[in-house]
Amino acid sequence: MLIKAEFEQRLSELRKRMLSEDRQALLVFSLDNLRYLTNYSGEAAYGIVTLEKVFLITDYRFMEQAKEECFDCHLKCRDRDQQSLGQAIRQVLDAQGITRLLFEAAHINTQVWAGIVQELNGIIYTASAGLAEDLRKTKDEWEIAQIRKAAAIADQALQDSLPLIKPGISERAFALELEYRMQQLGSEGLSFPSIVGFGPRSALPHCIPSSRALAEGNLIVIDFGAVINGYRSDMTRSFVAGKANAQQRNIFDTVQRAQQAALDSLHAGQIATAVSAAASNVLQASEFASHTSTGLGHGVGIQLHEQPFISPVCHDTLQTNYVITIEPGIYIPGYGGVRIEDDVVVLADGYSFISHAPKLFELEI
């Protein structure tokens, strides 16, 4: 169960960073960051985190939800017909004596921000460099437990759905069945629109399911995830419908070795570029070097794609309790593709799998 102490810890860390930038408050525009900091899961809300308090500005449609969900928030109900957002924000700032402000520039459009700025005369305001996003890299025990629950639902849904993979089923029909099973098992909607590709379309990394029917011998890529308490899972499994030929087996084995090389290099204190290079070295040494991608993985949590991004240009030092994906792939246009993706939690001496679906390749049809 999520407890107040976990939110207090998150806010304490955020306030330390606010102080290091000599600012008294942070304007929070990201709904994902609001959920992380206050537990609010609704819409049309804005947060102000000061060094002592947290304020949530919303309207009558979401007040009851905010009362039920938020931990220690001062709720302000704004009449949108009578008070602009800028006026509501200024009212809180003046009441709290705030003159030095950070704001989430990456999460507000220029038109809305222009209206807010009109009300900030005398306030020193500075764009925030992703303070909350940086905190969200490290997951607490409750967060990891939610991702594990979401991944377990995805694991079970795939196991239940695989018998449906027979010649003639369409990508779209299989995706719908898989998504239905996840929600039957308790998923709060979808982590993201499921990716299902058969045959040559499996070479599309983000294949939108179509009416294409499965044929014997097709490569199959399935990328999907569940959601629990706002936290997401993300897993890809690749198959062949029936017996694999030598080329298909070679592709699958190469991707599997690349993933294992990355996992073998993974531990707290490791640089993200080194993990990326471990997989890349395997892929680039193969005959499929020209059909690979540079992005190896990403953080996952409240958002599907969070920091850090595991790539040749990410120099982050990975820390204990980062939850990331490791997902190398090979994509050959006109032929097909293979991707294997798992969610893992970084440990001091290695990693722990969060997704557990078997990595079988040949499907009996």
C-alpha positions in Angstrom: 0.0 0.0 0.0 1.3 3.5 -0.9 1.9 5.4 2.3 2.4 9.1 3.1 6.0 8.6 4.1 7.0 7.7 0.5 5.6 11.0 -0.7 7.3 12.9 2.1 10.6 11.4 1.0 10.0 12.4 -2.6 9.2 15.9 -1.7 12.1 16.1 0.7 14.5 15.2 -2.1 12.8 17.7 -4.5 13.1 20.5 -2.0 16.8 19.9 -1.5 17.3 20.4 -5.2 15.1 23.5 -5.2 17.2 25.0 -2.4 20.4 24.2 -4.4 19.0 26.5 -7.1 18.0 29.1 -4.6 14.3 28.8 -5.5 11.3 28.8 -3.2 8.8 26.9 -5.3 8.4 24.7 -8.3 5.4 25.1 -10.7 4.5 21.5 -11.8 2.7 21.2 -15.2 3.4 17.5 -15.9 0.5 15.3 -14.8 3.0 12.4 -14.5 5.1 14.5 -12.1 1.9 15.5 -10.2 1.1 11.9 -9.7 4.6 11.1 -8.5 4.6 14.0 -6.0 0.9 14.1 -4.9 -0.8 10.8 -6.0 -3.3 12.8 -8.1 -4.2 10.8 -11.2 -6.8 13.1 -12.8 -6.6 15.8 -15.4 -6.7 19.6 -15.6 -4.5 20.2 -12.6 -1.3 22.2 -11.8 0.9 22.0 -8.8 3.0 24.4 -6.8 5.5 22.8 -4.5 7.0 25.2 -1.9 9.6 24.5 0.7 6.9 23.8 3.2 3.6 23.0 1.4 2.1 21.5 -1.8 -0.8 23.2 -3.6 -2.9 21.6 -6.3 -5.0 23.9 -8.6 -7.9 22.3 -10.4 -11.6 22.9 -11.0 -14.9 21.6 -9.8 -14.8 18.5 -12.0 -11.8 17.0 -10.2 -12.0 18.4 -6.7 -13.6 15.2 -5.1 -11.0 13.0 -6.9 -8.2 15.3 -5.6 -9.6 15.1 -2.1 -9.6 11.3 -2.2 -6.2 10.8 -3.8 -3.8 13.6 -2.7 -1.4 13.3 0.2 -1.2 16.6 2.3 -2.2 18.9 -0.6 -3.8 22.3 -0.2 -6.5 22.2 -2.8 -7.5 25.3 -4.8 -10.7 25.1 -6.9 -10.4 27.5 -9.8 -13.5 28.9 -11.5 -12.2 28.8 -15.1 -14.8 31.4 -16.2 -13.8 33.9 -13.5 -10.1 33.4 -12.8 -7.2 32.7 -15.2 -4.6 30.1 -14.5 -2.0 32.8 -14.1 -4.2 34.6 -11.5 -4.8 31.4 -9.5 -1.0 30.7 -9.5 -0.2 34.3 -8.5 -2.7 34.2 -5.6 -0.9 31.2 -4.2 2.5 32.7 -4.7 1.6 35.9 -3.0 0.0 34.1 0.0 3.2 32.1 0.5 5.6 35.0 -0.1 7.1 33.3 -3.1 9.4 35.6 -5.2 11.8 33.0 -6.7 10.2 30.3 -8.8 11.1 27.3 -11.0 8.7 26.1 -13.7 8.5 23.0 -15.8 9.2 24.5 -19.2 9.2 21.2 -21.0 5.5 20.6 -20.0 3.8 23.8 -20.8 3.0 25.2 -24.2 4.0 28.8 -25.1 0.5 30.1 -25.4 -0.5 29.0 -21.9 2.8 30.1 -20.4 2.4 33.6 -22.0 -0.8 34.0 -20.1 0.8 32.9 -16.8 3.8 35.2 -17.3 1.5 38.2 -17.5 0.7 37.6 -13.8 4.3 37.1 -12.7 5.4 40.7 -12.4 8.1 40.9 -9.7 8.6 37.2 -9.6 12.0 35.8 -10.7 11.2 32.6 -12.7 13.6 30.1 -14.1 13.0 27.0 -16.3 13.5 23.7 -14.3 15.9 21.2 -15.7 13.8 18.2 -15.1 14.0 18.0 -11.3 11.1 15.6 -10.8 12.1 13.5 -13.8 15.6 13.1 -12.3 14.1 11.9 -9.0 11.8 9.5 -10.8 14.8 7.5 -12.2 15.2 5.8 -8.9 12.2 3.7 -7.9 11.2 3.0 -4.3 10.0 -0.4 -3.2 6.3 0.4 -3.8 7.0 1.6 -7.3 9.0 -1.5 -8.2 6.2 -3.7 -6.8 3.6 -2.0 -9.1 5.8 -2.5 -12.2 6.2 -6.2 -11.2 2.5 -6.6 -10.9 1.9 -5.0 -14.3 4.6 -7.2 -15.8 3.1 -10.3 -14.2 -0.2 -9.5 -15.9 1.5 -9.1 -19.2 3.4 -12.4 -18.8 0.1 -14.2 -18.0 -1.8 -12.5 -20.8 0.8 -13.6 -23.4 0.8 -17.1 -22.1 -3.0 -17.2 -22.4 -3.0 -15.7 -25.9 -0.3 -17.6 -27.6 -2.6 -20.6 -28.5 -4.5 -18.1 -30.7 -1.5 -17.6 -33.0 -2.5 -19.8 -36.0 -2.4 -19.2 -39.7 -5.1 -16.8 -40.7 -5.4 -14.7 -37.5 -4.7 -11.0 -38.2 -2.3 -8.7 -36.4 -5.3 -6.6 -35.2 -7.3 -9.6 -34.0 -4.4 -10.9 -32.0 -3.6 -7.5 -30.5 -7.3 -7.1 -29.4 -7.3 -10.5 -27.7 -4.0 -9.8 -25.9 -5.2 -6.4 -24.7 -8.6 -7.9 -23.6 -6.8 -10.6 -21.5 -4.6 -8.0 -19.8 -7.6 -6.0 -18.8 -9.4 -9.1 -17.6 -6.4 -9.8 -15.4 -6.6 -6.3 -13.8 -4.6 -4.0 -16.0 -5.8 -0.3 -15.9 -6.0 0.0 -19.7 -2.8 -0.3 -21.8 0.7 0.7 -21.1 0.8 1.8 -24.8 -1.0 0.7 -28.0 0.2 -2.8 -28.6 2.7 -3.5 -31.4 2.0 -6.7 -33.4 3.7 -7.4 -36.7 3.7 -10.5 -38.9 6.0 -11.5 -41.7 7.7 -8.5 -43.4 5.8 -6.1 -41.1 7.7 -7.5 -38.1 10.6 -5.3 -39.4 8.6 -2.2 -38.4 9.9 -1.4 -34.9 6.5 0.2 -34.0 4.2 -1.7 -36.2 0.6 -0.7 -35.9 -1.5 -3.9 -36.0 -3.3 -4.3 -39.4 -5.5 -6.8 -41.1 -2.5 -8.7 -42.3 -3.1 -12.5 -41.7 -0.4 -14.7 -40.3 1.1 -17.3 -42.6 3.2 -20.3 -41.7 6.9 -19.4 -41.5 6.2 -15.7 -40.7 8.3 -13.9 -38.1 6.2 -12.3 -35.4 7.0 -9.4 -33.1 4.7 -8.6 -30.1 5.5 -5.5 -28.0 3.0 -4.7 -25.2 2.4 -3.8 -21.6 0.0 -3.5 -18.7 -0.6 -0.8 -16.1 -1.1 -1.0 -12.3 -1.6 2.1 -10.1 -0.3 4.2 -13.0 2.9 2.2 -13.4 3.7 0.5 -16.7 5.4 -2.6 -18.0 7.0 -3.0 -21.4 7.9 -6.3 -23.0 8.7 -7.7 -26.5 8.7 -11.3 -27.6 9.5 -12.5 -31.1 8.4 -15.8 -32.6 8.3 -17.7 -35.8 5.0 -19.4 -36.9 6.2 -23.0 -37.1 9.7 -24.2 -37.8 12.4 -21.5 -38.1 14.7 -21.6 -41.1 18.5 -21.0 -40.7 18.3 -17.3 -41.4 15.5 -16.7 -38.8 17.3 -18.8 -36.2 20.5 -16.8 -36.8 18.6 -13.5 -36.4 17.0 -14.6 -33.1 20.1 -16.1 -31.6 22.1 -12.9 -32.5 19.5 -10.7 -30.8 19.4 -13.0 -27.7 23.2 -12.9 -27.4 23.1 -9.1 -27.7 20.6 -8.8 -24.9 22.5 -11.2 -22.7 25.7 -9.2 -23.3 24.0 -6.0 -22.2 22.6 -7.7 -19.1 25.9 -9.2 -18.2 27.4 -5.7 -18.1 24.6 -4.3 -16.0 25.1 -3.2 -12.4 24.8 -0.1 -10.3 27.7 2.2 -11.1 27.9 1.2 -14.7 27.7 3.9 -17.4 24.7 3.6 -19.7 27.0 3.9 -22.8 28.9 0.8 -21.6 25.6 -1.3 -21.5 24.7 0.0 -24.9 28.1 -0.9 -26.3 27.9 -4.4 -24.9 24.9 -5.2 -27.0 26.1 -3.2 -30.0 29.4 -5.1 -30.1 27.5 -8.3 -30.7 25.1 -6.8 -33.3 27.9 -5.0 -35.2 30.0 -8.2 -35.4 27.1 -10.1 -37.0 26.0 -10.2 -40.6 23.0 -8.1 -39.6 25.0 -5.0 -38.6 23.3 -2.7 -41.1 19.9 -3.7 -39.8 20.2 -2.7 -36.2 19.3 0.4 -34.2 21.3 2.4 -31.7 18.7 2.7 -28.9 19.0 -0.2 -26.5 16.5 0.7 -23.9 14.9 3.3 -21.6 13.6 3.8 -18.1 10.0 2.8 -17.4 7.6 3.8 -14.6 4.7 6.2 -14.6 5.7 7.0 -18.2 6.5 4.3 -20.7 9.7 6.1 -21.8 11.5 7.7 -18.8 15.1 8.6 -18.1 17.6 7.2 -18.5 17.7 6.3 -22.2 20.3 3.5 -22.8 22.1 4.6 -25.9 25.6 5.5 -27.2 25.1 9.1 -26.1 23.6 8.6 -22.6 26.4 9.0 -20.1 24.3 8.5 -17.0 25.7 6.4 -14.2 23.1 3.7 -13.5 22.0 3.4 -9.9 20.4 0.8 -7.7 16.6 0.6 -8.2 16.6 2.1 -11.7 14.0 0.2 -13.7 15.0 0.0 -17.4 14.3 -2.0 -20.5 16.9 -3.9 -22.5 15.6 -4.4 -26.1 18.0 -5.0 -28.9 16.6 -5.8 -32.3 17.3 -6.6 -35.9 15.0 -5.3 -38.6 15.4 -6.3 -42.2 13.0 -4.4 -44.6 10.9 -6.7 -46.7 11.9 -9.8 -44.7 11.1 -9.3 -41.0 12.5 -8.5 -37.6 13.2 -9.8 -34.2 13.3 -7.8 -30.9 13.6 -9.2 -27.4 12.8 -6.8 -24.6 12.7 -7.2 -20.8 12.1 -4.9 -17.9 14.9 -5.2 -15.3 15.7 -3.5 -12.0 19.3 -2.5 -11.5 21.0 -4.0 -8.5 24.3 -3.3 -6.8 25.8 -6.4 -8.2 23.7 -7.0 -11.4 20.0 -6.9 -12.2 16.7 -8.7 -11.5 14.2 -9.5 -14.2 10.8 -7.9 -13.8 9.3 -9.5 -17.0 9.4 -13.3 -17.0 7.7 -14.6 -20.1 9.8 -17.4 -21.7 11.9 -16.5 -24.7 10.8 -19.5 -26.8 11.0 -18.8 -30.6 9.3 -21.6 -32.6 5.5 -21.7 -32.1 3.6 -24.9 -32.9 0.8 -24.0 -35.3 
